[in-house]
Amino acid sequence: MAYSATQYSRILKNWRVCLRVVIIMTFAPQQIAHADTVTLINGDHFTGKLMEQAGGRLVFRTEYAGVIRVKWKHVKSLKTEQPALLLFDNGDTKSVVSVEITGQDVTYLDSGDRQLHTMDAEVIVGISPESWLANESGEWSGFANLSVKSDRGNGDADYVDLDADITYRRRSDRFRLGSEWEHAPKW
């Protein structure tokens, strides 16, 4: 079968479009849709990523509203699709594949035995807490300041001031070291 130049041009154009679509679909970034879901007592729903639940607040990140902080007492249910760490009131932690909290019950899929477990929500004090709060590792924080001042005029004066503070914090304890040093000429 012979094609005319116009028909051949159309066929070639359609193939180019198909080839572009295939290339775009092949090399486009693939994102797996994992979304955690929060339902509030008033019926509002949020989808996004659970950041943590600790201190009576749920911290949740959404694409459309950024970081949302909600008082835990206003949460009706929470369902995660990503692994999380549960922190219990006795200080123990449990690594879970998913967790669903509805009312006073918590159902989670244990990452160790791959079994579903249900328990009272009152014994959980945190979900995916910061590592220092779960006693996995401590958190270091601190600062150091140095100030040097030189005054020249009727009287010459040089001042040096140094202060520092370092804190190491875990769930059960906190260590703090602070220091301050000043040097000024005697008048």
TORMARDO-556363 format. One line per 10 residues: number of its first residue (from 1); their letters; for each residue x, y, z of N, C-alpha, C. Coordinates in Angstrom, 2 decimals. Example, Ala and Ser with C-alpha at 12.3 -4.5 7.8 and 13.67 -1.06 7.14 Angstrom:
<sites>
1) AS) 13.19/-5.69/7.80/12.30/-4.50/7.80/13.20/-3.30/7.80 | 12.85/-2.25/7.08/13.67/-1.06/7.14/12.90/0.03/7.87
</sites>
This chain:
<sites>
1) MAYSATQYSR) 0.84/-1.17/0.00/0.00/0.00/0.00/0.89/1.23/0.00 | 0.64/2.11/-0.88/1.43/3.32/-1.01/0.70/4.47/-0.31 | 1.47/5.27/0.41/0.92/6.42/1.11/1.27/7.69/0.36 | 0.36/8.63/0.44/0.67/9.93/-0.15/1.56/10.68/0.85 | 2.13/11.76/0.42/3.03/12.56/1.27/2.27/13.11/2.48 | 1.01/13.50/2.31/0.21/14.03/3.42/-0.09/12.94/4.44 | -0.47/11.76/3.96/-0.75/10.65/4.88/0.52/10.23/5.63 | 1.61/10.17/4.92/2.87/9.80/5.53/3.26/10.82/6.61 | 3.04/12.08/6.35/3.34/13.15/7.31/2.50/13.01/8.57 | 1.19/12.70/8.43/0.31/12.51/9.58/0.72/11.31/10.43
11) ILKNWRVCLR) 1.05/10.20/9.76/1.47/9.00/10.48/2.75/9.28/11.27 | 3.69/9.95/10.64/4.95/10.29/11.30/4.72/11.22/12.48 | 3.81/12.16/12.33/3.50/13.10/13.42/2.87/12.35/14.60 | 1.95/11.42/14.34/1.32/10.64/15.40/2.35/9.77/16.14 | 3.28/9.18/15.41/4.32/8.38/16.04/5.21/9.24/16.93 | 5.52/10.44/16.49/6.35/11.34/17.31/5.64/11.70/18.61 | 4.34/11.98/18.52/3.57/12.29/19.73/3.56/11.09/20.67 | 3.31/9.91/20.16/3.31/8.70/20.99/4.68/8.47/21.62 | 5.74/8.67/20.87/7.09/8.48/21.38/7.38/9.47/22.50 | 6.97/10.71/22.36/7.16/11.72/23.41/6.42/11.34/24.68
21) VVIIMTFAPQ) 5.19/10.87/24.54/4.41/10.45/25.71/5.09/9.30/26.42 | 5.58/8.32/25.66/6.26/7.18/26.27/7.53/7.63/26.99 | 8.30/8.52/26.38/9.54/9.01/27.02/9.21/9.79/28.29 | 8.23/10.64/28.25/7.84/11.42/29.44/7.37/10.50/30.56 | 6.55/9.53/30.23/6.04/8.61/31.25/7.14/7.74/31.83 | 8.14/7.41/31.02/9.23/6.57/31.48/10.17/7.30/32.41 | 10.51/8.53/32.06/11.51/9.27/32.82/10.94/10.28/33.81 | 9.66/10.43/33.86/9.04/11.34/34.83/9.23/10.77/36.23 | 9.43/11.65/37.24/9.61/11.14/38.60/8.39/10.36/39.06 | 8.64/9.18/39.57/7.55/8.34/40.05/7.36/8.60/41.53
31) QIAHADTVTL) 6.16/8.92/41.94/5.86/9.12/43.35/4.79/8.14/43.77 | 5.10/7.43/44.84/4.13/6.51/45.38/3.25/7.29/46.34 | 1.97/7.16/46.19/1.05/7.94/47.02/0.85/7.24/48.35 | 1.59/7.71/49.35/1.39/7.26/50.71/0.83/8.43/51.47 | -0.29/8.26/52.06/-0.88/9.36/52.79/-1.42/8.86/54.12 | -1.04/9.57/55.17/-1.63/9.32/56.47/-2.90/10.16/56.53 | -3.87/9.71/57.31/-5.16/10.40/57.38/-5.51/10.69/58.82 | -5.92/11.93/59.07/-6.40/12.35/60.39/-7.84/12.77/60.23 | -8.70/12.29/61.12/-10.09/12.73/61.16/-10.31/13.38/62.51 | -10.83/14.60/62.47/-11.09/15.32/63.71/-12.50/15.03/64.21
41) INGDHFTGKL) -12.74/15.38/65.45/-14.05/15.15/66.06/-15.16/15.85/65.29 | -14.87/17.04/64.72/-15.90/17.78/63.99/-16.11/17.26/62.56 | -15.36/16.19/62.16/-15.56/15.59/60.85/-14.55/16.01/59.80 | -13.71/17.01/60.08/-12.69/17.42/59.12/-11.68/16.30/58.92 | -11.17/16.19/57.67/-10.16/15.18/57.32/-8.93/15.90/56.80 | -7.76/15.39/57.14/-6.50/15.86/56.59/-5.76/14.65/56.05 | -5.14/14.80/54.90/-4.26/13.77/54.38/-2.88/14.37/54.22 | -1.88/13.59/54.51/-0.52/14.08/54.43/0.41/13.11/55.12 | 1.33/13.64/55.94/2.31/12.82/56.63/2.33/13.16/58.11 | 2.22/12.13/58.93/2.33/12.29/60.38/3.77/12.62/60.71
51) MEQAGGRLVF) 4.00/13.74/61.37/5.34/14.10/61.81/5.60/13.53/63.20 | 4.70/13.83/64.15/4.79/13.24/65.49/3.53/13.56/66.27 | 3.33/12.79/67.32/2.29/13.06/68.30/2.96/12.95/69.65 | 3.06/14.07/70.34/3.68/14.10/71.66/3.22/15.36/72.38 | 3.20/15.29/73.69/2.85/16.47/74.47/1.43/16.95/74.25 | 0.52/16.04/73.91/-0.87/16.43/73.72/-1.17/17.10/72.38 | -0.20/17.08/71.46/-0.40/17.69/70.15/0.01/16.72/69.04 | -0.73/16.80/67.95/-0.42/16.04/66.75/0.17/17.02/65.74 | 1.34/16.69/65.21/1.98/17.52/64.18/1.88/16.76/62.87 | 1.27/17.39/61.88/0.92/16.75/60.62/1.32/17.68/59.48
61) RTEYAGVIRV) 1.94/17.13/58.43/2.35/17.95/57.28/1.47/17.61/56.08 | 0.89/18.66/55.47/0.09/18.48/54.27/0.74/19.25/53.13 | 0.45/18.85/51.90/0.96/19.58/50.74/0.24/20.91/50.56 | -1.00/20.98/50.97/-1.82/22.16/50.69/-1.83/23.18/51.83 | -1.46/22.79/53.06/-1.51/23.74/54.17/-0.23/23.76/54.99 | 0.78/23.02/54.58/2.03/22.99/55.34/1.87/22.18/56.62 | 2.52/22.64/57.69/2.48/21.94/58.97/1.25/22.37/59.75 | 0.50/21.38/60.23/-0.70/21.63/61.02/-0.48/21.01/62.39 | -0.76/21.78/63.43/-0.67/21.28/64.81/-2.08/21.26/65.38 | -2.48/20.08/65.87/-3.84/19.88/66.38/-3.74/19.33/67.80
71) KWKHVKSLKT) -4.56/19.83/68.71/-4.61/19.26/70.04/-5.12/17.83/69.93 | -4.45/16.91/70.63/-4.76/15.49/70.53/-6.20/15.19/70.91 | -6.78/15.97/71.82/-8.15/15.71/72.25/-9.16/15.97/71.15 | -8.77/16.68/70.08/-9.67/16.96/68.97/-9.58/15.91/67.85 | -8.67/14.93/68.00/-8.48/13.90/66.97/-9.42/12.74/67.25 | -10.22/12.41/66.24/-11.13/11.26/66.35/-10.42/9.98/65.93 | -9.68/10.06/64.80/-8.95/8.88/64.34/-7.71/9.31/63.56 | -6.75/8.39/63.53/-5.50/8.60/62.82/-5.13/7.28/62.18 | -4.77/7.33/60.90/-4.35/6.11/60.19/-3.06/6.42/59.46 | -2.02/5.64/59.72/-0.75/5.83/59.04/-0.54/4.72/58.02
81) EQPALLLFDN) 0.17/5.05/56.96/0.54/4.06/55.96/2.04/3.86/55.92 | 2.76/4.64/56.72/4.21/4.53/56.81/4.58/3.97/58.18 | 5.74/3.33/58.30/6.16/2.84/59.61/6.24/3.97/60.63 | 5.95/3.63/61.88/5.95/4.62/62.96/6.54/3.98/64.21 | 6.84/4.79/65.18/7.34/4.33/66.46/6.35/4.74/67.54 | 5.84/3.78/68.29/4.91/4.08/69.38/5.72/4.20/70.66 | 5.45/5.24/71.45/6.08/5.45/72.74/5.03/5.26/73.82 | 5.26/4.32/74.73/4.29/3.99/75.76/4.59/4.76/77.05 | 3.60/4.84/77.93/3.76/5.61/79.16/4.80/5.04/80.11 | 5.21/3.78/79.95/6.26/3.19/80.79/7.65/3.40/80.19
91) GDTKSVVSVE) 7.75/4.11/79.06/9.03/4.39/78.42/9.42/3.43/77.33 | 8.69/2.31/77.19/8.98/1.35/76.13/8.57/1.91/74.78 | 9.20/1.41/73.73/8.84/1.80/72.37/8.53/0.54/71.56 | 7.76/0.71/70.51/7.39/-0.40/69.63/7.42/0.12/68.20 | 8.18/-0.56/67.34/8.22/-0.21/65.93/7.05/-0.90/65.24 | 6.24/-0.10/64.55/5.05/-0.64/63.90/5.06/-0.28/62.41 | 4.43/-1.11/61.62/4.33/-0.86/60.18/3.24/0.16/59.90 | 2.11/0.02/60.60/1.02/0.97/60.45/0.28/1.04/61.77 | -0.42/2.15/61.97/-1.18/2.34/63.20/-2.49/3.02/62.86 | -3.55/2.59/63.52/-4.86/3.21/63.35/-5.44/3.45/64.74
101) ITGQDVTYLD) -5.75/4.69/65.02/-6.33/5.05/66.31/-7.75/5.51/66.07 | -8.67/4.85/66.74/-10.08/5.21/66.63/-10.64/5.25/68.05 | -11.00/6.45/68.48/-11.53/6.60/69.83/-10.49/6.20/70.86 | -10.80/5.23/71.70/-9.90/4.79/72.76/-9.09/3.55/72.39 | -9.23/3.06/71.17/-8.51/1.86/70.75/-7.41/2.19/69.75 | -6.30/1.49/69.87/-5.19/1.59/68.94/-5.00/0.21/68.33 | -5.00/0.15/67.01/-4.71/-1.09/66.31/-3.43/-0.84/65.51 | -2.45/-1.71/65.70/-1.20/-1.54/64.97/-0.69/-2.87/64.45 | 0.05/-2.79/63.35/0.68/-3.96/62.76/2.13/-3.93/63.21 | 2.49/-4.88/64.06/3.82/-4.95/64.64/4.83/-5.29/63.54
111) SGDRQLHTMD) 5.93/-4.54/63.48/6.94/-4.81/62.46/7.75/-6.06/62.78 | 7.72/-6.51/64.04/8.46/-7.72/64.42/7.71/-8.99/64.08 | 6.52/-9.17/64.68/5.79/-10.43/64.47/4.75/-10.35/63.35 | 4.61/-9.19/62.73/3.66/-8.99/61.61/2.23/-9.38/61.97 | 1.85/-9.15/63.23/0.51/-9.44/63.71/-0.20/-8.13/64.05 | -1.51/-8.12/63.90/-2.31/-6.98/64.33/-2.54/-7.07/65.83 | -2.34/-5.94/66.51/-2.56/-5.87/67.95/-3.49/-4.70/68.23 | -4.35/-4.85/69.22/-5.25/-3.77/69.64/-5.03/-3.53/71.13 | -4.97/-2.27/71.50/-4.77/-1.92/72.91/-5.44/-0.57/73.21 | -5.44/-0.20/74.47/-6.02/1.05/74.92/-5.12/2.22/74.52
121) AEVIVGISPE) -5.69/3.25/73.96/-4.92/4.40/73.48/-4.31/5.22/74.61 | -4.81/5.08/75.82/-4.31/5.87/76.95/-2.86/5.56/77.29 | -2.36/4.37/76.97/-1.00/4.01/77.33/0.04/4.54/76.33 | -0.42/5.09/75.22/0.50/5.65/74.22/0.66/7.14/74.49 | 1.91/7.56/74.70/2.18/8.97/74.96/2.80/9.67/73.76 | 3.18/8.90/72.73/3.76/9.52/71.55/3.77/8.58/70.36 | 3.66/9.18/69.18/3.76/8.43/67.93/4.82/9.12/67.09 | 5.81/8.36/66.67/6.95/8.89/65.91/7.56/10.10/66.59 | 7.89/9.97/67.88/8.48/11.12/68.59/9.91/11.35/68.13 | 10.45/12.52/68.48/11.85/12.79/68.18/12.69/11.73/68.88
131) SWLANESGEW) 13.86/11.43/68.31/14.67/10.31/68.81/15.08/10.49/70.26 | 15.35/11.70/70.70/15.77/11.89/72.09/14.63/11.58/73.05 | 13.39/11.82/72.62/12.24/11.57/73.49/11.99/10.07/73.63 | 12.34/9.31/72.63/12.17/7.85/72.67/13.41/7.16/73.26 | 14.36/7.95/73.75/15.60/7.45/74.34/16.45/6.66/73.36 | 16.24/6.86/72.07/17.10/6.19/71.09/18.49/6.81/71.12 | 18.51/8.10/71.20/19.77/8.83/71.30/19.44/10.16/71.95 | 20.46/10.79/72.45/20.24/12.09/73.07/20.22/13.19/72.04 | 19.82/14.35/72.49/19.80/15.53/71.62/20.77/16.55/72.19 | 21.69/16.98/71.36/22.64/18.01/71.75/22.14/19.35/71.25
141) SGFANLSVKS) 22.25/20.37/72.07/21.96/21.73/71.63/22.86/22.67/72.40 | 23.01/23.86/71.92/23.84/24.82/72.64/24.21/26.00/71.78 | 25.04/26.85/72.37/25.50/28.04/71.68/26.83/28.47/72.27 | 27.56/29.28/71.53/28.79/29.91/71.99/28.82/31.31/71.39 | 29.14/32.28/72.21/29.22/33.67/71.76/30.59/34.23/72.13 | 31.16/35.01/71.23/32.43/35.68/71.48/32.26/37.14/71.08 | 32.65/38.01/71.97/32.55/39.43/71.69/33.90/40.07/71.98 | 34.40/40.84/71.03/35.65/41.56/71.19/35.37/43.02/70.87 | 35.77/43.91/71.80/35.50/45.33/71.58/36.76/46.11/71.92 | 37.07/47.03/71.06/38.24/47.87/71.29/37.81/49.32/71.16
151) DRGNGDADYV) 37.99/50.10/72.25/37.66/51.53/72.24/38.96/52.32/72.23 | 39.05/53.26/71.31/40.22/54.14/71.23/39.71/55.57/71.25 | 40.32/56.37/72.05/39.91/57.77/72.19/40.67/58.36/73.35 | 39.96/59.04/74.26/40.63/59.62/75.43/41.27/58.55/76.29 | 40.65/57.40/76.36/41.22/56.28/77.10/41.13/55.04/76.23 | 42.19/54.27/76.20/42.18/53.05/75.40/41.63/51.90/76.25 | 40.72/51.10/75.68/40.14/49.97/76.39/39.86/48.83/75.42 | 40.19/47.64/75.85/39.90/46.43/75.08/39.08/45.50/75.96 | 38.00/44.96/75.39/37.12/44.07/76.12/36.99/42.77/75.36 | 36.96/41.65/76.09/36.71/40.34/75.51/35.66/39.66/76.37
161) DLDADITYRR) 34.65/39.11/75.73/33.56/38.44/76.45/33.27/37.13/75.73 | 33.21/36.04/76.48/32.94/34.73/75.91/31.92/34.03/76.80 | 30.87/33.49/76.21/29.93/32.66/76.98/29.48/31.50/76.10 | 29.19/30.38/76.77/28.79/29.16/76.05/27.83/28.38/76.93 | 26.98/27.61/76.27/26.03/26.77/76.97/25.81/25.53/76.10 | 25.94/24.35/76.70/25.73/23.08/75.99/24.74/22.25/76.79 | 23.77/21.64/76.08/22.76/20.81/76.74/22.68/19.47/76.02 | 22.68/18.40/76.80/22.44/17.05/76.28/21.17/16.56/76.95 | 20.19/16.16/76.15/18.86/15.88/76.67/18.38/14.52/76.21 | 17.82/13.76/77.15/17.14/12.50/76.87/15.79/12.55/77.56
171) RSDRFRLGSE) 14.99/11.52/77.36/13.64/11.52/77.95/13.69/11.60/79.47 | 14.58/10.87/80.08/14.58/10.80/81.54/15.54/11.77/82.22 | 16.43/12.42/81.49/17.35/13.34/82.13/17.87/14.39/81.17 | 18.53/15.40/81.76/19.10/16.50/80.99/20.38/16.95/81.68 | 21.42/17.14/80.88/22.70/17.62/81.40/23.00/18.96/80.75 | 23.40/19.92/81.59/23.65/21.26/81.05/24.98/21.77/81.60 | 25.78/22.35/80.72/27.05/22.94/81.09/27.10/24.35/80.52 | 27.34/25.31/81.37/27.41/26.69/80.93/28.66/27.36/81.47 | 29.15/28.33/80.75/30.35/29.04/81.18/30.32/30.46/80.64 | 30.97/31.35/81.38/31.06/32.75/80.95/32.41/33.29/81.39
181) WEHAPKW) 33.07/34.07/80.52/34.36/34.65/80.83/34.39/36.05/80.26 | 34.88/36.98/81.07/35.03/38.37/80.63/36.43/38.85/80.96 | 36.94/39.67/80.08/38.24/40.30/80.33/38.08/41.78/79.99 | 38.45/42.62/80.96/38.41/44.07/80.75/39.62/44.66/81.49 | 40.14/45.74/80.96/41.31/46.34/81.64/40.92/46.95/82.98 | 41.86/46.96/83.90/41.62/47.61/85.20/41.87/49.09/85.04 | 41.00/49.89/85.63/41.12/51.35/85.48/41.90/51.93/86.59
</sites>
